C-alpha cells in the first residue's frame, strides 16, 4: 500500500527524496535552527510513525519541539474513525495554536 500512496502523493519517484515532500526523510539533514516551534502528532500504529518520531527528535535538537503527542491505540487516519480520539487530539492542536499566537494564554480551570 505504501507504493500506492507514494505514487498518489508524489508520482515522480525522483522527487520523493526532496525535503519539501517529507521533512522527516532519512536523507534530510538540513539545519532546523530557527524553525517555528512545532507540535508533532503521531498515531501509535501508523506506518509513518518512525519518520515523525525522527523529525520530532530533529526538532528537539534544534530547540523547536514544543510537544510530541502520540495518540495511543490508533493507526493513520484514526480521526475519520474515532471521534473521541479525534476530538481529544484536535484539542491538543488547538491549545498549541492558541499558545503560539498568544504566548500569555493560560488554560481555564
C-alpha positions as CSV (number, residue, x, y, z in Angstrom):
1,X,0.0,0.0,0.0
2,X,2.9,2.3,0.7
3,X,3.8,2.4,-3.0
4,X,0.2,3.3,-3.9
5,X,0.2,6.2,-1.5
6,X,3.7,7.4,-2.5
7,X,2.7,7.3,-6.2
8,X,-0.5,9.2,-5.5
9,X,1.3,11.8,-3.3
10,X,4.4,12.3,-5.4
11,X,4.1,10.4,-8.8
12,X,7.8,11.0,-9.8
13,X,10.0,8.7,-7.6
14,X,13.0,11.0,-8.1
15,X,11.1,13.8,-6.3
16,X,10.2,11.7,-3.2
17,X,13.5,12.4,-1.5
18,X,13.0,16.2,-1.8
19,X,12.9,17.6,1.8
20,X,9.8,19.6,0.8
21,X,8.0,16.4,0.2
22,X,8.8,15.0,3.6
23,X,10.9,16.9,6.1
24,X,11.2,13.6,8.0
25,X,13.0,11.7,5.3
26,X,16.1,9.9,6.4
27,X,18.3,11.8,3.9
28,X,17.1,15.2,5.1
29,X,19.8,16.6,7.4
30,X,19.1,20.3,6.9
31,X,19.7,22.6,9.8
32,X,16.4,23.3,11.6
33,X,17.7,26.1,13.8
34,X,15.2,29.0,13.7
35,X,12.3,26.9,12.5
36,X,8.9,27.7,14.1
37,X,8.1,26.0,17.3
38,X,6.3,22.7,16.5
39,X,3.8,20.2,17.7
40,X,4.2,16.7,16.3
41,X,1.2,14.4,16.4
42,X,1.7,10.6,15.8
43,X,-0.5,7.6,15.8
44,X,0.8,4.7,17.8
45,X,0.4,2.1,15.0
46,X,1.0,4.4,12.0
47,X,3.4,3.1,9.4
48,X,4.8,6.7,9.2
49,X,5.3,7.0,12.9
50,X,9.1,6.3,12.8
51,X,9.5,9.2,10.3
52,X,7.5,11.5,12.6
53,X,9.5,10.5,15.7
54,X,12.7,11.0,13.8
55,X,11.5,14.5,12.8
56,X,10.4,15.3,16.3
57,X,13.9,14.4,17.5
58,X,15.4,16.7,15.0
59,X,13.1,19.5,16.1
60,X,14.0,18.8,19.7
61,X,17.7,19.1,19.0
62,X,17.0,22.4,17.2
63,X,15.1,23.6,20.3
64,X,11.9,23.8,18.3
65,X,9.9,20.9,19.6
66,X,7.1,22.2,21.9
67,X,5.3,18.8,22.2
68,X,5.2,15.4,20.7
69,X,1.7,13.9,21.2
70,X,1.3,10.2,20.4
71,X,-2.3,9.0,20.0
72,X,-2.3,5.6,21.6
73,X,-4.0,2.5,20.1
74,X,-4.7,4.0,16.6
75,X,-3.4,3.9,13.1
76,X,-3.1,6.6,10.4
77,X,-6.4,8.2,9.6
78,X,-7.9,7.4,13.0
79,X,-9.5,10.8,13.2
80,X,-12.0,9.7,10.5
81,X,-12.9,6.6,12.5
82,X,-12.7,7.5,16.2
83,X,-14.5,10.8,17.1
84,X,-13.4,10.7,20.7
85,X,-9.7,10.4,20.0
86,X,-10.0,12.9,17.1
87,X,-11.6,15.5,19.4
88,X,-9.0,14.9,22.1
89,X,-6.2,15.4,19.5
90,X,-7.9,18.4,18.0
91,X,-8.0,20.0,21.5
92,X,-4.2,19.4,21.8
93,X,-3.7,21.1,18.4
94,X,-6.0,24.0,19.3
95,X,-4.1,24.5,22.6
96,X,-0.8,24.5,20.8
97,X,-2.1,27.1,18.2
98,X,-3.5,29.3,21.0
99,X,-0.2,29.3,22.8
100,X,1.7,30.0,19.6
101,X,-0.4,33.1,18.7
102,X,-0.8,34.3,22.3
103,X,2.2,33.4,24.5
104,X,0.3,34.6,27.6
105,X,-2.5,32.2,27.1
106,X,-3.5,30.1,30.1
107,X,-5.9,27.2,30.1
108,X,-9.1,27.8,32.1
109,X,-9.6,25.8,35.2
